[in-house]
Amino acid sequence: MICATLKEAKATLNKLVECATAGEDVILMKGSRHVAVIVPISEDDLELSSRLSDAKAAALWQRIDEEIADQRTAEWESPHEARA
């Protein structure tokens, strides 16, 4: 895991992005507080960014509620665990 302050990140952003792309966890800090993480994304991840209509959002939440009720959901402690 790599931790960098915002000042350090500004100076070494390309290197930090390369590290994240290679699978390294990159945490950004403001002072001593963890404020963000740099993670790689794929083309598939970009497909998720489309906006949902109210009807589609309601259907999605209904599906999520059904999966929770049927115990078909999974939970992870971190994005790293979810990717693994």
C-alpha positions as CSV (number, residue, x, y, z in Angstrom):
1,M,0.0,0.0,0.0
2,I,1.2,3.4,-0.9
3,C,0.2,6.5,1.0
4,A,0.9,10.0,-0.4
5,T,-0.1,13.5,0.7
6,L,-1.9,15.6,-1.8
7,K,1.3,17.6,-2.3
8,E,3.3,14.4,-3.0
9,A,0.5,13.1,-5.3
10,K,0.6,16.3,-7.4
11,A,4.3,15.8,-8.0
12,T,4.1,12.0,-8.7
13,L,0.6,11.5,-10.1
14,N,1.8,9.5,-13.1
15,K,3.8,7.1,-10.9
16,L,0.9,6.7,-8.5
17,V,-1.6,5.9,-11.3
18,E,0.9,3.3,-12.7
19,C,1.1,1.7,-9.3
20,A,-2.7,1.6,-9.0
21,T,-3.0,0.1,-12.4
22,A,-0.5,-2.6,-11.4
23,G,-2.7,-3.5,-8.5
24,E,-1.1,-1.5,-5.7
25,D,-3.5,0.3,-3.2
26,V,-2.8,4.1,-3.4
27,I,-4.2,6.1,-0.6
28,L,-4.3,9.9,-0.7
29,M,-4.0,11.9,2.5
30,K,-4.7,15.4,3.5
31,G,-2.5,16.0,6.5
32,S,-2.9,12.8,8.6
33,R,-6.4,12.0,7.3
34,H,-7.1,9.5,4.6
35,V,-9.3,11.2,2.0
36,A,-9.3,9.3,-1.2
37,V,-8.0,6.2,-3.0
38,I,-6.7,5.8,-6.6
39,V,-8.0,2.6,-8.2
40,P,-7.9,1.3,-11.8
41,I,-11.0,1.2,-13.9
42,S,-11.9,-0.8,-17.0
43,E,-14.2,-0.1,-19.9
44,D,-16.8,-2.1,-18.1
45,D,-16.6,0.2,-15.1
46,L,-17.4,3.2,-17.3
47,E,-20.6,1.5,-18.5
48,L,-22.0,1.8,-14.9
49,S,-21.9,5.6,-15.0
50,S,-25.1,6.1,-17.1
51,R,-27.9,7.9,-15.3
52,L,-30.9,6.0,-14.2
53,S,-34.5,7.1,-14.7
54,D,-36.7,7.1,-11.6
55,A,-38.4,3.9,-12.9
56,K,-35.1,2.1,-13.5
57,A,-33.8,3.2,-10.1
58,A,-36.9,1.9,-8.4
59,A,-36.6,-1.4,-10.3
60,L,-32.9,-1.6,-9.3
61,W,-33.7,-1.0,-5.6
62,Q,-36.5,-3.6,-5.8
63,R,-34.1,-6.2,-7.2
64,I,-31.5,-5.4,-4.5
65,D,-34.2,-5.8,-1.8
66,E,-35.2,-9.1,-3.3
67,E,-31.6,-10.3,-3.4
68,I,-31.0,-9.3,0.2
69,A,-34.2,-11.1,1.3
70,D,-33.1,-14.2,-0.6
71,Q,-29.6,-13.9,0.8
72,R,-28.1,-13.7,-2.6
73,T,-25.9,-10.7,-1.8
74,A,-22.2,-10.5,-0.8
75,E,-20.4,-7.9,1.3
76,W,-16.8,-7.0,1.4
77,E,-14.8,-4.9,3.9
78,S,-12.8,-3.1,1.2
79,P,-12.7,-2.5,-2.6
80,H,-9.6,-4.6,-2.7
81,E,-11.5,-7.6,-1.3
82,A,-14.3,-7.0,-3.8
83,R,-11.9,-7.0,-6.7
84,A,-10.3,-10.3,-5.5
